[in-house]
Amino acid sequence: MVILGSTKVGKTAIVSRFLNGRFEEQYTPTIEDFHRKLYNIKGDVYQLDILDTSGNHPFPAMRRLSILTGDVFILVFSLDNRESFQEVLRLKTQIYETKSCLKNKIKENIEVPLVICGNKGDREFHREVQQDEIEQLVASDDKCAYFEISAKRNENVDKMFQTLFTLAKLPHEMSPDLHRKVSVQYCDMLHRKSLKHKKMKDIGEAYGVVTPCARRPSVHSDLMYIKEKAIGGGHGKDKERCVIS
């Protein structure tokens, strides 16, 4: 999951709501934050890597790498900042163009699970982006949804994530409000119990744990991952090469 958008639109606040249900009033500029969350849903294990990107994007090649490795995307703008909405327009185009290169398809045929968020819905009085402009942005795109949210008030955040996971054909239990949040110690204890007992009363319960001190994979690992995705979706020797520049 890759979260993109201008500075000060609330990307990190949305991630904080998703991971720990908290909202920080103090603003701290994000250079790049990486998080990992593990789920156990009906006995199956899922790993979700979350990349919270910088709004300044000082290194275009790294942004392109983030898009190439990303599978699902959240684009965030602030309802009281028109320039941040224009940035989302540019980002959506860039994602489709970059993914079409990777999958050897034309941009019109690319499907990328993507949600656009108009954040700071608690500032309705200062609104600079109108509803009809947003509807035009997501029209005729089955893999793109739009939500007006407030990370501060926690309005529509859970619903937004549930829709994103549905678009990506992932379990809806990955949404923050549909699984039990547990500690790493609980997971260790549960694993030990599973080794002793074949039947467990918690087996049908969905739960998730945030991995402490998660580190983003190296650039080399990202490039190898991109290579595997390209080969998997390509057409043999005729496949175009995707260059990060």
N, C-alpha and C positions, 0 to 999 in steps of 0.2 A: 504494500500500500504506500503510495507516494502522495504527500500533501504539498500542493503548490499554490502560490499566490504572492501578491505584493507584501511589503512590510506592513506591520501593524494592523493586519486584517483579522487576526485571531487564530492562525493556524495552530500554534502551540497550545492555545487555550482549548481548542477542539480535541487535540491529542490528549491533553491532561484530563478532560472530561471522560474520554474514552477509556483511558488506562486506570485512573484512580478516582474519578467522580468529583474532582476538585477544580476550582477556578482561582487563578492567581491574579489579584488586582494589579500587582506591579509588573510593568512591561520590561522584559529583557530580550534584546535582539538575539535571534537564533542564527547561528552560523550553519550548523547542520546537526540534528539530533537523530539518533537511531534507537529504536525500541524493538523488543521482541516479546510476543505473547504466545503462550502455548495453551491449547485447549484439549480437553478430553470430552468428546461428544458421542454418546452412545457407544463408548468403547473405542472409538477411533481418535487418533491424535492428529491435531492440526497445528501448524506453526505459522504465525502471522508476523512478518517483519514490517515495521513502520518507519518510513523515512520522512522526517519533518524538515523541509528544506528552507534555505534562506530566501527571503524576499528580494535580496539585493542581487542574487545570482552573479557574483563576480567572476565565476569560471563557467562560461557557456558549455564547455566540453563536459564538465561534471554534471550539469543539468541535463544534457543530452544522454549521458550515461544513466542518470536516474530514471529518465523516461524509458530508455531501452530495457532496463531491468524491471521496471514496474509492471504489475499485472492489473492493479486497480488504482484509480486515481480520485483524489478529492481536490477540486479547485475552489479556492476561497476568495471572495471579495467582500468588501465592506459596503453595506447599503448606503452609507453616508459618504462614500468616496468613489466618484465616477472613474477616476483613473485606475483604481484597482479593478473595476469591472472591465475596462479596456484591456488590462493585462490578462484577465481570464480569457477573453476572446483570443488573444494571441497565443496563450498557452494551449487552449483546446486545439487550435490549428496546428501548433507545433507537435503536440502529442500524436495527432492523426497522421501527420506527415512522417514523423519518425517511425511510428509503428508500421506504416505502409512500406517503408524501406525494409524493415526487419522481416516482414511477412511476405514480401514480394507481391504486394497487391496495390491497386490504386486506392487513393485516399477514401473514395466514396464507398468502398467495400470493406473498410476496416471496422471491426467491432471491438471497442475498448470499454469495459465497465467503468463508468465515470459519473460522479455526482458533483454538481456545482452548488456551492453554498453561498447564499447571501447572509453574511454574519452581521451581528450587532442589530438584530431585530428589535432590541429594546430601545433603539434610537430612531424610531419611526418618524419623529418630527423633523429630523435632519436628512431625510431620504433624498438621494441624488440619482438613484437608478429605478426606473419605472418597471412595472410588471410586464407590460407588453414587450419591452426590449428583451427581457429574460425569456419570455415564452418563445420569442423568435429564435433565440439562441439554442434552445433544446428541442425545437419542433422537428418532427420526422426523424428523430434519433432514438431508437428503441433501447439503446444501451446507455443513455444519458438521462439523468433525472435532476430536478432542481428542488432545493429546500431553502426556505428562509428560516434561519435559526438564530438563537441567542446562546452562545457558549456561557455567557455570564449567568443567565437565568436557567440554563439547561433546557431550553425549549426546542423541540424537534430534533435534538442531537441523536437520541437513540433511534428514532424513526429513520433518520437519514442513513445511519450505519446499517440498519436492517435492510433498507432498500438497496444499498450498495452491495451487500453480501448476496442478496437475491439476484441482482443483475449479474454478479460474478459466479452464480450457481454454487455458492458456498452455503454451509449450514446457517440458517437464520439465528441459531443459538449463539453465534459469535457476537451478536449485538450486545452492547453493555447491559441491557436490562433483562436479558434472557438466559444468563448463565450465572452460576455462583462464583464469586471472586474469592480465591483461596491463596494461601501463602505457599512458598517453596517447601516449607517444612511439612505442610499438609500433603503435598504431592509425594514427598519422600515416604511419608507414613502410608499413604494409599498404595504406593508401589510395593512396599514391604508386605502389606496385607494381601495384595493380589498374588504374590508369590506363594502365600500360604493357603489361600482360599480361592477355589475356582469360581465360586459364586459370591458376588459382592452386592450389597444393597445399593451402593453408590454407582453401579455400572450404568444405570439409565439416566443419571444426573449429568447435566452439562456444567462443566466448571472450567475456569481459566486462571492462569497465573502469569504475571509479568516476570520475565527473566531478568534478574539483577545483573547490572554491569554488562549488558549486551553490547557487542561491538559490530559495526558495519563490516561486511565482507570486504576484502581488499579489492583494489581495482582489477587485479589479475583475476580474482574469483568472479567478479562481475562480468568481465570480458568472456571468460569461459562459459558462464551461464548464458550470455547473449548468443554465443556461438552455438550452444546446444539448442536454444530456441530457434535460431535461424535454420539450422540443419533439419530440425524436426518439422518446420513449417515450409521448407523450401521445395525446390523442384530439381534436385540434383545439381549437375554441373552448370546449368543455365541460371542458377540463382545469382541475383545481384549481390555484390558485396556491400555491407553497411558500414560506412566509415564514420568514426567519431571525430569531429573537427570543431 
